Amino acid sequence: MKRMAAAALAVLMAAGAASQTAQEWQVWPCFGGGYVQNVVIAPSNPDVWYAYVDVGGPYRSDDAGRHWRPLHGNLAAIHRNVSGDCVRTLDVDPRDADSFVMCSGGTFRQPAGIFVSRDGGRSFRKTRCGRFYGNGNRRMTGLVLGRNPNNPDELVAGEDWDGVSFSADNGETWTSVGLERTWLTDLRYDRAAPGRIYACAPPPLLPMPHDSPDALEFDGRTYETGLFRSDDGGRSWRRLSSEAPWEICQIAGRREIVAFFPARGVMRSLDGGETWEDFSQGLEVNPACDIGDSSSPGRYQAFGAGLDFYLVGNGKGDIYRRGVDDTAWSKVSILRKQAGVPEKEPRLQYMAKHPMEALCSLIVDPRDESHWLATDWFEIWETFDAGAHWTSRVDGIMQLVSFTVECDPFSEDNIIYGVADMGLFSSQDGGRRFWAPNGWVYACSASYSRRTPGLAMMCGGKGEGMVKRSTSAGRWWEVPME
């Protein structure tokens, strides 16, 4: 009897396996963000790349960005519940491609913290609780985790409100070292002066109060603002100015630093941030631009550096290059942008209209200075000819955060699908094609009627809630009469 039961179970398992093999999952053709904030090439293995998306978590590639796999599912549920998968900065150990440290957190009041992985993202351990807004409105500006270029076991991390923390053991333990009550956008070791660290603490994207140039009241707290510098490895800090840049860029071995100041544009310092001079010659400068808009042409939030040149990108997607001996920036002539795997990249309809909008990061491969990477709202871009031709590299990365999906009980062709930020999508051909119904509908929950064909209801809203009704199986929506 047991032998017959075992044989029957084996048949069922084989049938189930065959069924799973025959039914391959496919990504729906819907575009959406997720900000792709950065790509980190492991210094010890150029085939290992890490990327992180504001609401999509960390990813890893073992074939130099050709394919990606998500890592956020390897975080414990207790850490995902406080947005531990919303990565603000990730740093890879230069000695081991499988060892990295990341600072994570959402835009909510529950802090996540600092996590380490020593097995390439297969498992994570939390080593410090802290506030790092991986989905905050300044996530595209700078890095809040820095590693000492002269001692890879030393790291500094900048939290919101709780200041700078220092680790001497590669992220295992942390000690507070000052700058409490700041909200840092960038924390960098100087690449030419050992022991020197810069900390950028601009105000949140709100106007500064006129009666307090060095502090800002925000969310019930008084934040100290300014550009700070430590010359003793973070043990003590000195404010250099009340005005702070968003991000600092530096060529290894050169003492000059370059930065973007919201009120002054791209500037350069030759004395460690003590004084600054204009460095925007050749750039599009628009003082009237909305600095709060990440797609503004006058907002420069993407920096990169090679051995003897800088790169900078603006919100419109323009990239400029400047050699160390050049007198002005030169705009990079982009000849073509194309999808790496068109059939797997549902954001193509967006790419055609807004290529490289809201540039977030620019990375120069130290092994090949014609090999650059760039990230924006939707894509990872790669070029091997110094910016002339670009190919997207997001096979396996999907930034959509699903809220609701519902199939029409009267017709399997009708589907409604709600996602974060991008709103509601509708399909009338079983999911082969999707389109956005009339109006921007932020759908948190939706359902088809089981009694009335074509009737569907949804509720949601970002901020103020709303309810909408469709009598056309999801093609069109309206506010129901009171």
C-alpha positions in Angstrom: 0.0 0.0 0.0 2.8 2.4 0.9 4.6 1.5 -2.3 1.5 2.4 -4.3 1.1 5.7 -2.5 4.7 6.6 -3.1 4.3 5.8 -6.8 1.2 7.9 -7.0 3.0 10.8 -5.2 5.9 10.5 -7.7 3.5 10.8 -10.6 1.8 13.8 -9.1 5.2 15.5 -8.5 6.4 14.8 -12.0 3.1 16.2 -13.4 3.5 19.3 -11.3 7.1 19.8 -12.4 6.1 19.4 -16.0 3.3 21.9 -15.5 5.6 24.4 -13.9 8.1 24.0 -16.8 5.4 24.6 -19.4 4.1 27.7 -17.7 6.9 30.3 -17.8 6.3 33.5 -15.9 6.7 36.7 -17.9 6.9 40.4 -16.9 3.9 42.4 -17.8 4.6 45.2 -20.3 4.1 48.1 -17.8 6.7 50.8 -17.3 7.4 52.2 -13.8 9.9 53.5 -11.3 11.9 53.0 -8.9 14.8 55.2 -9.0 17.9 53.2 -10.0 20.2 55.0 -7.6 23.6 53.5 -8.3 25.7 50.7 -9.7 28.8 49.5 -7.8 31.4 47.4 -9.6 33.3 45.1 -7.2 36.9 46.3 -7.2 38.2 42.7 -6.9 36.0 41.2 -9.6 34.8 43.3 -12.5 32.1 40.8 -13.4 30.3 41.3 -10.0 28.1 44.4 -10.0 25.6 45.5 -7.4 22.7 48.0 -8.0 20.0 49.3 -5.8 16.6 50.8 -6.5 14.7 53.1 -4.1 11.7 50.8 -3.7 13.0 47.7 -5.4 15.9 46.8 -3.1 19.4 45.6 -3.9 20.3 43.5 -6.9 23.4 41.5 -8.0 24.9 40.6 -11.3 27.6 38.1 -11.9 28.1 38.8 -15.6 28.9 42.5 -15.7 25.3 43.8 -15.7 23.9 41.5 -18.4 21.5 39.8 -16.0 20.4 40.7 -12.5 18.8 38.9 -9.6 17.1 40.5 -6.6 18.5 40.2 -3.1 15.8 41.9 -1.0 14.0 38.6 -0.4 17.1 37.4 1.6 16.5 40.0 4.2 14.5 38.8 7.2 10.8 39.8 7.2 11.3 41.9 10.3 13.8 44.0 8.5 11.8 44.3 5.3 8.8 45.5 7.4 10.8 48.7 8.3 12.1 49.2 4.7 15.4 47.5 5.2 15.3 46.8 1.5 15.2 50.5 0.6 18.9 51.0 0.1 20.4 54.5 0.5 24.0 53.5 -0.1 25.9 50.2 -0.7 29.6 49.8 -0.5 31.6 46.7 -1.6 34.7 45.6 0.2 37.6 46.1 -2.3 39.2 42.8 -1.1 36.1 40.6 -1.5 33.3 40.9 -4.0 30.9 39.0 -1.7 31.4 41.3 1.2 29.4 44.5 1.3 27.8 47.0 3.7 24.5 48.9 3.0 22.5 51.6 4.7 18.8 51.3 4.3 15.4 52.8 5.3 12.2 54.2 3.9 10.6 57.6 4.2 8.7 56.6 7.4 9.5 57.1 11.0 10.5 53.5 11.8 14.3 53.3 11.4 15.9 50.4 9.5 19.7 50.7 9.7 23.0 49.3 8.6 23.3 45.7 7.2 26.3 43.6 6.2 26.5 40.6 3.9 29.5 38.4 3.6 28.1 35.9 1.1 27.2 38.1 -1.8 23.7 38.9 -0.6 22.5 35.4 0.2 22.1 36.5 3.8 22.2 39.8 5.8 22.9 40.8 9.4 21.8 44.1 10.9 24.7 45.8 12.8 23.2 49.1 13.6 19.8 50.7 13.9 19.5 54.1 12.1 17.6 56.3 9.8 18.7 56.2 6.2 16.0 57.3 3.7 16.5 55.1 0.6 13.2 56.3 -0.6 13.5 59.9 0.5 13.4 63.0 -1.6 17.2 63.4 -1.5 18.1 59.8 -2.4 19.7 60.8 -5.7 22.2 63.1 -4.0 25.5 61.7 -2.9 26.4 58.7 -0.7 25.9 58.4 3.1 28.4 55.5 3.5 32.1 56.0 2.9 35.1 53.7 3.1 38.6 54.9 3.9 40.7 54.4 0.8 43.8 53.8 2.9 42.2 51.3 5.3 39.3 49.3 3.9 38.2 48.2 7.4 37.3 51.8 8.3 33.9 53.2 7.3 31.7 56.1 8.2 27.9 56.3 7.9 25.7 59.4 8.1 22.2 59.1 9.6 19.3 61.5 9.7 19.5 63.2 13.1 21.8 60.7 14.9 24.9 61.9 13.2 28.0 60.2 11.9 28.9 56.6 13.0 32.4 55.1 12.6 33.3 51.4 12.2 36.9 50.0 12.4 35.9 46.4 11.6 34.2 46.6 8.2 30.8 47.4 9.4 30.4 44.9 12.3 30.3 47.4 15.1 29.7 51.2 15.1 30.5 54.2 17.3 28.9 57.6 17.2 31.4 60.3 16.3 29.4 63.6 16.1 27.3 65.8 13.9 24.1 64.8 15.6 21.0 66.7 14.4 22.1 66.8 10.8 20.6 65.2 7.7 23.5 64.3 5.5 23.4 63.9 1.7 27.0 63.0 1.2 29.9 61.7 3.3 33.3 61.3 1.6 36.9 60.5 2.5 39.3 62.8 0.8 41.2 60.9 -1.9 44.4 62.9 -1.4 44.5 63.9 2.3 44.5 60.9 4.7 42.2 61.2 7.6 40.1 64.0 6.0 36.3 63.5 5.6 33.7 65.8 4.2 30.1 65.8 5.4 27.4 67.7 3.4 24.3 68.7 5.4 22.1 70.9 3.2 18.6 71.7 4.3 15.8 69.4 3.2 14.2 70.6 0.0 12.4 73.4 1.7 13.2 77.2 2.0 15.6 78.1 4.8 14.1 80.4 7.5 15.4 84.0 7.2 16.3 84.3 10.9 18.4 81.2 11.3 21.0 80.7 8.5 22.6 77.7 10.1 19.6 75.7 11.2 16.3 74.6 9.9 13.0 73.6 11.5 11.6 70.5 9.8 9.3 67.7 10.9 9.4 68.9 14.5 13.2 69.0 14.7 15.9 71.7 14.3 18.5 70.5 11.9 22.0 71.9 11.8 23.1 72.6 8.2 26.4 73.3 6.4 29.5 71.8 5.0 31.6 70.1 7.7 35.1 68.6 7.6 37.1 66.3 9.8 40.9 66.1 9.7 41.3 63.3 12.2 39.2 60.5 10.8 35.9 61.6 12.1 36.9 62.2 15.8 36.2 65.9 15.5 34.3 68.1 13.0 34.5 71.7 11.9 31.9 73.7 10.0 33.4 75.2 6.9 30.3 77.1 5.8 26.6 77.3 6.5 25.9 76.6 2.9 26.5 73.0 1.8 26.7 71.2 -1.5 24.6 68.1 -2.2 27.5 66.0 -3.4 31.3 66.1 -3.7 33.4 64.6 -6.5 37.2 64.2 -6.5 39.8 62.6 -8.8 42.0 60.2 -6.9 45.3 61.8 -5.9 44.2 65.4 -6.7 43.6 67.8 -3.9 40.8 69.8 -5.7 37.2 68.9 -5.0 34.1 69.7 -7.2 30.6 70.0 -5.9 27.1 71.2 -6.8 25.6 74.0 -4.6 21.8 74.5 -5.2 22.2 78.3 -5.0 25.5 78.6 -6.9 25.8 75.7 -9.3 28.9 73.6 -9.9 31.9 75.0 -7.9 35.5 74.0 -7.2 37.7 74.2 -4.1 41.5 74.0 -4.0 41.9 74.2 -0.3 39.8 71.4 1.2 36.5 73.2 1.1 37.6 76.4 2.8 36.8 78.5 -0.2 35.1 77.9 -3.5 35.3 79.3 -7.0 33.0 79.0 -10.0 33.5 75.8 -12.1 30.4 75.9 -14.3 32.0 77.3 -17.5 30.3 75.5 -20.4 27.4 74.1 -18.4 23.7 75.0 -18.9 23.0 77.3 -16.0 19.4 78.1 -15.1 19.1 80.0 -11.8 15.3 80.1 -12.1 15.0 76.3 -12.3 13.1 74.4 -9.7 15.9 72.8 -7.7 13.3 70.5 -6.1 12.6 68.9 -9.5 15.0 66.1 -10.2 14.4 66.4 -13.9 15.4 70.1 -14.0 18.2 71.0 -16.6 19.8 73.3 -14.1 20.1 70.7 -11.4 23.4 68.7 -11.4 23.1 65.6 -9.3 25.2 63.0 -11.1 29.0 63.2 -10.8 31.8 60.8 -11.9 35.5 61.0 -12.2 38.2 59.2 -14.3 42.0 59.5 -13.8 42.2 63.0 -15.4 38.6 64.1 -16.1 35.2 64.8 -14.5 31.7 64.0 -15.6 28.6 65.7 -14.5 24.9 65.2 -15.6 21.8 67.2 -15.1 18.1 66.4 -14.6 17.4 66.7 -18.3 19.8 63.9 -19.1 22.7 66.0 -20.5 26.2 64.8 -19.7 29.3 67.0 -19.7 33.0 66.2 -19.5 35.9 68.3 -18.3 39.5 67.4 -18.3 41.8 68.6 -15.5 43.5 71.1 -17.8 40.3 72.2 -19.7 38.9 75.7 -19.2 35.3 74.6 -19.7 32.9 71.7 -19.7 32.1 70.0 -23.1 28.8 68.4 -23.7 29.0 64.7 -24.6 27.5 64.0 -28.0 25.1 61.1 -27.5 24.4 59.4 -30.8 22.2 56.5 -29.8 20.4 54.9 -26.9 19.0 51.4 -27.2 17.5 48.6 -25.1 19.8 45.7 -24.2 17.0 43.1 -24.2 13.9 44.8 -25.8 11.5 41.9 -25.2 12.3 41.9 -21.5 12.3 45.7 -20.9 8.7 47.0 -20.5 9.9 50.5 -19.9 10.8 51.0 -23.6 7.7 53.2 -24.2 9.0 55.6 -21.5 12.6 55.4 -22.7 11.7 56.8 -26.1 10.2 60.0 -24.6 12.5 60.6 -21.6 15.9 59.0 -22.1 18.2 59.6 -19.1 15.7 61.9 -17.4 16.6 62.7 -13.8 20.2 61.3 -14.0 21.2 60.0 -10.6 24.8 58.6 -10.9 27.7 58.5 -13.4 30.3 55.8 -12.9 33.7 55.5 -14.7 35.2 52.1 -14.9 38.8 52.4 -13.5 39.9 49.6 -15.8 38.6 51.2 -18.9 38.0 55.0 -18.9 35.8 54.8 -22.0 33.4 52.5 -20.2 30.8 54.5 -18.3 27.6 53.7 -16.5 24.7 56.0 -15.7 21.4 55.5 -13.8 18.1 57.4 -13.9 14.5 57.0 -12.9 14.1 53.7 -14.9 17.4 52.4 -16.3 21.0 51.4 -16.0 22.9 52.7 -19.0 26.2 51.5 -20.3 28.6 52.9 -22.9 32.0 51.6 -24.1 32.9 54.6 -26.3 32.9 57.5 -23.8 29.2 58.3 -24.1 28.5 58.1 -27.8 26.4 54.9 -27.8 24.4 53.7 -24.8 22.7 50.4 -24.0 20.3 49.8 -21.1 21.1 47.0 -18.7 18.1 46.1 -16.6 17.4 42.5 -17.5 16.0 41.1 -14.2 15.3 44.4 -12.5 11.7 45.4 -12.0 11.0 48.5 -10.0 7.2 48.3 -9.9 5.7 48.0 -6.5 2.4 46.1 -6.9 -0.6 47.2 -4.8 -3.4 45.3 -6.4 -4.3 43.0 -9.4 -7.7 41.8 -10.3 -9.1 39.6 -13.1 -12.6 40.0 -14.5 -14.7 37.0 -13.5 -16.8 37.4 -16.7 -13.8 37.7 -19.1 -10.3 36.5 -18.6 -9.1 39.3 -21.1 -9.9 42.1 -18.6 -7.3 42.9 -16.0 -6.7 45.9 -13.7 -3.3 46.4 -12.1 -2.4 49.0 -9.5 1.2 50.0 -8.7 2.9 52.6 -6.5 3.4 56.0 -7.9 2.7 55.1 -11.6 -1.0 54.5 -10.9 -3.4 52.1 -12.6 -3.0 50.0 -15.7 -5.7 48.2 -17.6 -5.6 45.3 -20.1 -8.3 44.0 -22.4 -6.3 41.2 -24.0 -5.2 39.1 -21.1 -2.1 41.0 -20.2 -0.4 41.2 -23.5 -0.8 45.0 -23.6 -1.6 47.5 -20.9 -2.6 51.1 -21.0 -3.3 53.8 -18.5 -7.1 54.7 -18.2 -8.3 58.2 -18.2 -6.8 60.3 -15.5 -4.1 59.5 -13.1 -5.5 56.9 -10.7 -3.4 55.8 -7.7 -5.0 52.4 -7.1 -4.3 50.8 -3.7 -7.1 48.2 -4.0 -9.4 47.2 -6.9 -12.1 44.6 -7.5 -14.4 43.4 -10.2 -18.1 42.7 -9.4 -19.0 39.1 -9.2 -22.6 39.9 -10.1 -22.6 42.7 -12.6 -20.5 42.3 -15.8 -18.2 45.2 -16.5 -18.5 46.8 -13.0 -15.3 47.5 -11.1 -14.4 49.6 -8.1 -11.1 50.9 -6.8 -9.9 53.0 -3.9 -6.6 54.6 -3.2 -4.9 58.0 -3.6 -1.6 59.4 -2.5 -2.4 61.7 0.3 -6.2 62.3 0.1 -8.1 59.1 -0.5 -10.6 58.5 -3.3 -13.0 56.0 -4.7 -13.6 55.5 -8.4 -16.0 53.2 -10.4 -15.8 51.7 -13.9 -18.8 50.3 -15.8 -16.5 49.4 -18.8 -14.5 46.6 -17.2 -11.7 49.0 -16.4 -11.4 51.0 -19.6 -12.7 54.2 -18.1 -13.2 55.4 -14.5 -15.3 58.0 -12.8 -16.1 59.3 -9.3 -19.4 57.7 -8.2 -22.3 60.1 -7.5 -22.9 60.7 -3.8 
